[in-house]
Amino acid sequence: MKSIDAKYFNLGPSLTLIFALLVALILGGNGLLIWQFHIARQQADRLSDASQQMISVLRLQGSLLSFHQRLDELAQSRNPDMLKAECESLQSTLLAQIQQTRETFIHLPSGTRVDPLFLPTLEAIEISLPTQLETITALASSGDWDAVHFRVGDRLKPIEIEASGLVKIVDQDFVRELSESETNMSSVQNRILILVPTSAIFTFCIATFFAWTIVRRIVELRLEERVTERTRITQELHDTFLQTVQGSKLIVDDALKWSDDHDRVLAAMEQVSIWLEQASQEGRAALNSIRTSTTECNNLAAALRRALEECRQGQMKISFFIADEAKDLQPIVRDEVYRVAFEAIRNACTHSMCKHLVVDLEYSNDLKLRVRDDGIGIDPVVAERGKDGHFGLQGMRGRVARIGGRMTVVSSPGSGTDITVVVPGGIVFRKVKHHP
C-alpha cells in the first residue's frame, strides 16, 4: 500500500541509481580513509613494539654493566664474605632482568619480527652466568684473588659482548622498522591528501546532481498533479455540464424544426430551461470542487456540512454524524478525502434519486468516511469497474489510492449505494508535538 509520501519518494531507476552511487561513494571513501588510518595505526604499533624491544635490551645491558662493575669492586676489596653475599643478590637481580626481557619478547603481538638469534643468546647468558659466579666465589673463598680478577675481567667479558650483540640486533630491527614506517606513513599521508579532496569533490558533484534531479522530479510530479486535476475537471464537465448543454441544443434544434407548433416549442423551452438550470448547477458544482477546499477553514467536518447543504434538493433528508474527537489532518490528504466525499455526495444528490443521504465521519485509529443513500443504486459491475466514458468512480478510486487509503463501493439496483473510504492514521493524522 502506497502513501502520498511514497509517490514523492518514488525516485525511479535513474534517481535510485544516482542515490545508490552517492551512498556507495560516501561509504567507499570513508572505508578507504578508515583503511589508511588502520595502516597508520599498524605502523605505530610496530614502532611501539620495536621500541619496547630496544628499551628492554638496553635495560639488560645496563644491568650487566652495573653487575660487572660491582663485581670488579668486590674483587678489589678482597673480602670473600662480602663478595659471596653480594654475588647472590647481584645474580638474582640480573636473572630477574633477563627473565623480564624474555617476557617482553615472548608477549609481543603476533607478526612482530624478532631475530631468531635473540632468545638463544639470552638463554646462553642466563645459563653461563651462575656457573661463572660459582667459580668466582669458590676462588675467593680459597684466597686465589688473582684467579678471581682473571675471571671477573676476562671470563665475564663474553657475557657483556653477547649483551652488546643483542643490542645491535634489536637496534638493526628498530632502524629497519623506523625506515619502513616512515616510508609507509609518507605513502598513507599522500593517499589521504589525494583521497579526501577527491572524495569530497565527487560527493559534492553527485549530491548536487542528485538534488537537481530531485527538484526536477518534484516539478514533474506537481505538473503531473495539475494535469491529473485538469483531466478530472474535463471528465466532470464532459459527464455532466457538456452533456446537459448538448442535450439542450438538441431540444432547441428540434423545436426550430417545428417552429409553427406553439405548444411543442413551449414544451421544448420549458425543458431547455430546466436543463440549463441543471447545467448551471453542474457547472457550479465543478467550480466548487476546485475552489472549495478544506484549507479555507482547515476543518473537514465543516467542509462536508457545507457540501451537504449545497447538495440538498427538495424533500431529501440529510444526516451527518461524527464519531470520536476530531484530530488534526495532513492538509493534502485532508483535501483529497474531501474531494472524494464531495464527488460521492454530488453523485448521490444528482443521480441516486434518494430520499435519505447519510454521511459518517469517524476519527479512530484510522480516518473512516462513509457516504450512503437509499436511492436507485448502481449495477455491481459498474460499481466495481466504473461506467464506460464516465470517470466519477474511477477518479475517486485514484484519489484514494494516491493517499494510501482503500475505497469500497457496495450497491445494487434498487438497494441504494454505500461508499466507504478508510485512510490509515499514520498517513492522515498529524503528529502532535509535545513541548516540555
CORLINQUI-V221929 format. One record per residue. N is the residue number from 1. RES is the residue in three letters. PSI is psi in whole degrees, -180 to 180 (none if undefined). D_LAST is the distance of its C-alpha to the last C-alpha in Angstrom with 1 decimal. Layout:
BEGIN
[[N	RES	PSI	D_LAST] [N	RES	PSI	D_LAST]]
END
This chain:
BEGIN
[[1	MET	127	35.4] [2	LYS	141	34.1] [3	SER	176	31.1] [4	ILE	-32	31.0] [5	ASP	-34	29.1] [6	ALA	-34	31.9] [7	LYS	-43	34.4] [8	TYR	-26	32.8] [9	PHE	12	32.6] [10	ASN	88	36.1] [11	LEU	-23	37.4] [12	GLY	168	41.0] [13	PRO	-40	43.3] [14	SER	-50	43.6] [15	LEU	-38	39.9] [16	THR	-42	39.3] [17	LEU	-44	42.1] [18	ILE	-43	40.7] [19	PHE	-43	37.3] [20	ALA	-39	39.0] [21	LEU	-41	41.1] [22	LEU	-46	38.1] [23	VAL	-43	36.4] [24	ALA	-40	39.7] [25	LEU	-44	40.3] [26	ILE	-47	37.0] [27	LEU	-42	37.5] [28	GLY	-44	41.1] [29	GLY	-45	40.6] [30	ASN	-38	38.0] [31	GLY	-42	40.3] [32	LEU	-39	43.3] [33	LEU	-44	41.4] [34	ILE	-39	40.4] [35	TRP	-40	44.0] [36	GLN	-41	45.3] [37	PHE	-33	43.0] [38	HIS	-42	44.3] [39	ILE	-44	47.8] [40	ALA	-39	47.1] [41	ARG	-40	45.7] [42	GLN	-43	48.8] [43	GLN	-41	51.0] [44	ALA	-40	49.2] [45	ASP	-41	49.6] [46	ARG	-40	53.3] [47	LEU	-39	53.8] [48	SER	-42	52.1] [49	ASP	-43	54.5] [50	ALA	-37	57.5] [51	SER	-41	56.5] [52	GLN	-41	56.3] [53	GLN	-46	59.7] [54	MET	-44	61.1] [55	ILE	-44	59.7] [56	SER	-43	60.9] [57	VAL	-38	64.5] [58	LEU	-37	64.7] [59	ARG	-39	63.9] [60	LEU	-44	66.6] [61	GLN	-42	69.0] [62	GLY	-40	68.2] [63	SER	-40	68.7] [64	LEU	-41	72.1] [65	LEU	-43	73.2] [66	SER	-40	72.3] [67	PHE	-48	74.1] [68	HIS	-40	77.2] [69	GLN	-43	77.3] [70	ARG	-38	77.1] [71	LEU	-37	79.6] [72	ASP	-37	82.0] [73	GLU	-40	81.6] [74	LEU	-36	82.4] [75	ALA	-37	85.5] [76	GLN	-28	86.6] [77	SER	-20	86.4] [78	ARG	38	88.8] [79	ASN	102	87.2] [80	PRO	-37	87.1] [81	ASP	-44	85.0] [82	MET	-42	82.3] [83	LEU	-44	82.3] [84	LYS	-41	82.1] [85	ALA	-42	79.2] [86	GLU	-24	77.1] [87	CYS	-40	77.9] [88	GLU	-42	76.0] [89	SER	-42	72.9] [90	LEU	-39	73.2] [91	GLN	-43	73.6] [92	SER	-44	70.6] [93	THR	-44	68.4] [94	LEU	-40	69.7] [95	LEU	-36	69.4] [96	ALA	-39	65.8] [97	GLN	-39	65.1] [98	ILE	-43	66.8] [99	GLN	-40	64.8] [100	GLN	-41	61.5] [101	THR	-42	62.6] [102	ARG	-43	63.4] [103	GLU	-38	60.0] [104	THR	-43	58.3] [105	PHE	-33	60.2] [106	ILE	-38	59.9] [107	HIS	15	56.1] [108	LEU	149	55.6] [109	PRO	150	53.4] [110	SER	140	55.4] [111	GLY	-13	56.9] [112	THR	131	57.5] [113	ARG	127	61.1] [114	VAL	130	63.4] [115	ASP	132	67.1] [116	PRO	-20	69.2] [117	LEU	-9	71.5] [118	PHE	-57	68.9] [119	LEU	-41	68.5] [120	PRO	-38	72.3] [121	THR	-41	73.1] [122	LEU	-39	70.6] [123	GLU	-36	72.3] [124	ALA	-41	75.7] [125	ILE	-44	74.7] [126	GLU	-34	73.3] [127	ILE	-42	76.6] [128	SER	-27	79.1] [129	LEU	-51	77.6] [130	PRO	-37	78.4] [131	THR	-44	82.0] [132	GLN	-39	82.6] [133	LEU	-39	81.3] [134	GLU	-41	83.5] [135	THR	-41	86.5] [136	ILE	-46	85.8] [137	THR	-34	85.4] [138	ALA	-43	88.6] [139	LEU	-38	90.6] [140	ALA	-38	89.3] [141	SER	-31	90.4] [142	SER	-7	93.9] [143	GLY	7	94.0] [144	ASP	78	94.3] [145	TRP	-23	92.1] [146	ASP	-41	93.5] [147	ALA	-35	92.2] [148	VAL	-46	88.9] [149	HIS	-38	88.6] [150	PHE	-44	89.6] [151	ARG	-44	87.0] [152	VAL	-40	84.2] [153	GLY	-25	85.2] [154	ASP	-49	86.3] [155	ARG	-27	85.0] [156	LEU	-11	81.4] [157	LYS	-40	81.4] [158	PRO	-31	80.7] [159	ILE	-42	77.5] [160	GLU	-38	76.2] [161	ILE	-41	77.3] [162	GLU	-40	75.4] [163	ALA	-40	72.3] [164	SER	-35	72.8] [165	GLY	-39	73.2] [166	LEU	-42	69.8] [167	VAL	-40	68.2] [168	LYS	-42	69.9] [169	ILE	-49	68.7] [170	VAL	-37	65.1] [171	ASP	-40	65.4] [172	GLN	-43	66.6] [173	ASP	-40	63.7] [174	PHE	-43	61.3] [175	VAL	-40	62.8] [176	ARG	-45	62.8] [177	GLU	-41	59.1] [178	LEU	-42	58.3] [179	SER	-45	60.2] [180	GLU	-39	58.7] [181	SER	-42	55.2] [182	GLU	-42	55.7] [183	THR	-47	57.0] [184	ASN	-42	54.2] [185	MET	-36	51.5] [186	SER	-40	53.1] [187	SER	-43	53.1] [188	VAL	-43	49.4] [189	GLN	-43	48.5] [190	ASN	-41	50.5] [191	ARG	-40	49.0] [192	ILE	-41	45.5] [193	LEU	-29	46.4] [194	ILE	-41	47.7] [195	LEU	-44	45.1] [196	VAL	-55	41.9] [197	PRO	-36	43.0] [198	THR	-47	44.7] [199	SER	-40	41.8] [200	ALA	-42	39.5] [201	ILE	-48	42.0] [202	PHE	-41	42.5] [203	THR	-43	38.8] [204	PHE	-43	38.2] [205	CYS	-47	41.1] [206	ILE	-40	40.2] [207	ALA	-39	36.5] [208	THR	-45	37.7] [209	PHE	-39	40.1] [210	PHE	-44	37.5] [211	ALA	-42	35.2] [212	TRP	-42	38.2] [213	THR	-38	39.1] [214	ILE	-46	35.7] [215	VAL	-44	35.8] [216	ARG	-39	39.3] [217	ARG	-42	38.2] [218	ILE	-42	35.5] [219	VAL	-42	38.1] [220	GLU	-41	40.5] [221	LEU	-40	38.1] [222	ARG	-42	37.4] [223	LEU	-39	41.2] [224	GLU	-39	41.7] [225	GLU	-41	39.3] [226	ARG	-42	41.3] [227	VAL	-42	44.5] [228	THR	-42	43.3] [229	GLU	-40	42.3] [230	ARG	-39	45.6] [231	THR	-41	47.5] [232	ARG	-44	45.8] [233	ILE	-42	46.8] [234	THR	-42	50.2] [235	GLN	-42	50.5] [236	GLU	-45	49.4] [237	LEU	-39	51.9] [238	HIS	-42	54.6] [239	ASP	-25	54.1] [240	THR	-76	54.0] [241	PHE	-52	54.8] [242	LEU	-37	57.4] [243	GLN	-40	59.2] [244	THR	-43	59.5] [245	VAL	-42	60.8] [246	GLN	-42	63.2] [247	GLY	-40	64.4] [248	SER	-39	65.0] [249	LYS	-41	67.0] [250	LEU	-40	69.2] [251	ILE	-43	69.9] [252	VAL	-42	70.9] [253	ASP	-42	73.1] [254	ASP	-40	74.8] [255	ALA	-35	75.3] [256	LEU	-31	76.9] [257	LYS	-29	79.4] [258	TRP	46	80.5] [259	SER	-20	80.2] [260	ASP	-17	83.4] [261	ASP	97	81.9] [262	HIS	-44	80.2] [263	ASP	-41	78.6] [264	ARG	-41	77.2] [265	VAL	-41	75.8] [266	LEU	-44	74.2] [267	ALA	-41	72.6] [268	ALA	-42	71.3] [269	MET	-38	69.8] [270	GLU	-43	68.1] [271	GLN	-42	66.7] [272	VAL	-41	65.6] [273	SER	-45	63.9] [274	ILE	-45	62.0] [275	TRP	-35	61.0] [276	LEU	-36	60.0] [277	GLU	-42	57.7] [278	GLN	-41	56.3] [279	ALA	-39	56.0] [280	SER	-44	54.1] [281	GLN	-41	51.7] [282	GLU	-39	51.2] [283	GLY	-41	50.7] [284	ARG	-39	48.2] [285	ALA	-40	46.3] [286	ALA	-42	46.3] [287	LEU	-40	45.0] [288	ASN	-36	42.3] [289	SER	-25	41.1] [290	ILE	-50	40.5] [291	ARG	-41	39.4] [292	THR	105	37.5] [293	SER	152	34.2] [294	THR	-16	31.1] [295	THR	-17	29.2] [296	GLU	-35	31.1] [297	CYS	-1	29.1] [298	ASN	34	26.4] [299	ASN	110	27.5] [300	LEU	-42	29.7] [301	ALA	-44	31.0] [302	ALA	-39	32.2] [303	ALA	-39	33.9] [304	LEU	-39	35.6] [305	ARG	-42	36.9] [306	ARG	-41	38.3] [307	ALA	-39	40.0] [308	LEU	-41	41.5] [309	GLU	-40	42.8] [310	GLU	-26	44.4] [311	CYS	-22	46.0] [312	ARG	132	47.5] [313	GLN	134	51.3] [314	GLY	-129	54.0] [315	GLN	14	53.5] [316	MET	133	50.8] [317	LYS	133	48.2] [318	ILE	131	44.6] [319	SER	139	41.8] [320	PHE	124	38.1] [321	PHE	141	35.6] [322	ILE	127	31.9] [323	ALA	138	30.5] [324	ASP	172	26.9] [325	GLU	136	24.0] [326	ALA	144	23.8] [327	LYS	157	21.3] [328	ASP	133	20.4] [329	LEU	153	23.0] [330	GLN	129	23.7] [331	PRO	-47	26.0] [332	ILE	-45	28.9] [333	VAL	-40	29.0] [334	ARG	-44	28.7] [335	ASP	-39	31.7] [336	GLU	-42	33.8] [337	VAL	-41	33.3] [338	TYR	-44	34.4] [339	ARG	-35	37.4] [340	VAL	-45	38.5] [341	ALA	-41	38.2] [342	PHE	-43	40.1] [343	GLU	-42	42.9] [344	ALA	-41	43.2] [345	ILE	-45	43.3] [346	ARG	-41	45.8] [347	ASN	-41	48.0] [348	ALA	-43	48.1] [349	CYS	-34	49.1] [350	THR	-39	51.6] [351	HIS	-22	53.2] [352	SER	-21	52.6] [353	MET	37	54.7] [354	CYS	160	52.3] [355	LYS	-22	52.3] [356	HIS	126	48.8] [357	LEU	127	45.7] [358	VAL	132	42.5] [359	VAL	125	39.0] [360	ASP	132	36.2] [361	LEU	120	32.6] [362	GLU	124	30.5] [363	TYR	108	26.7] [364	SER	-136	26.3] [365	ASN	-34	25.5] [366	ASP	166	27.6] [367	LEU	125	28.7] [368	LYS	127	32.3] [369	LEU	132	34.7] [370	ARG	126	38.2] [371	VAL	119	41.1] [372	ARG	148	44.3] [373	ASP	169	47.6] [374	ASP	35	51.0] [375	GLY	-156	53.0] [376	ILE	-13	55.7] [377	GLY	180	53.5] [378	ILE	145	53.7] [379	ASP	135	55.9] [380	PRO	-37	53.9] [381	VAL	-43	55.0] [382	VAL	-40	53.8] [383	ALA	-32	50.5] [384	GLU	-44	50.1] [385	ARG	-14	51.4] [386	GLY	165	51.5] [387	LYS	136	54.6] [388	ASP	131	56.6] [389	GLY	-5	56.2] [390	HIS	144	53.2] [391	PHE	12	49.6] [392	GLY	-61	47.5] [393	LEU	-39	46.5] [394	GLN	-44	46.5] [395	GLY	-39	44.1] [396	MET	-45	41.8] [397	ARG	-39	41.8] [398	GLY	-42	41.2] [399	ARG	-46	38.1] [400	VAL	-40	36.7] [401	ALA	-37	37.5] [402	ARG	-27	35.7] [403	ILE	13	32.4] [404	GLY	20	32.9] [405	GLY	-173	33.9] [406	ARG	146	37.2] [407	MET	135	39.6] [408	THR	142	42.5] [409	VAL	118	45.4] [410	VAL	118	47.6] [411	SER	158	50.7] [412	SER	156	54.5] [413	PRO	126	57.2] [414	GLY	-3	57.2] [415	SER	13	54.1] [416	GLY	-178	51.4] [417	THR	138	48.5] [418	ASP	111	45.1] [419	ILE	126	42.6] [420	THR	133	39.3] [421	VAL	129	36.5] [422	VAL	126	33.6] [423	VAL	127	30.8] [424	PRO	141	28.4] [425	GLY	-33	24.8] [426	GLY	-19	23.6] [427	ILE	-45	25.5] [428	VAL	-32	25.2] [429	PHE	135	21.7] [430	ARG	144	18.9] [431	LYS	131	15.8] [432	VAL	126	12.8] [433	LYS	126	9.7] [434	HIS	123	6.5] [435	HIS	136	3.8] [436	PRO	none	0.0]]
END
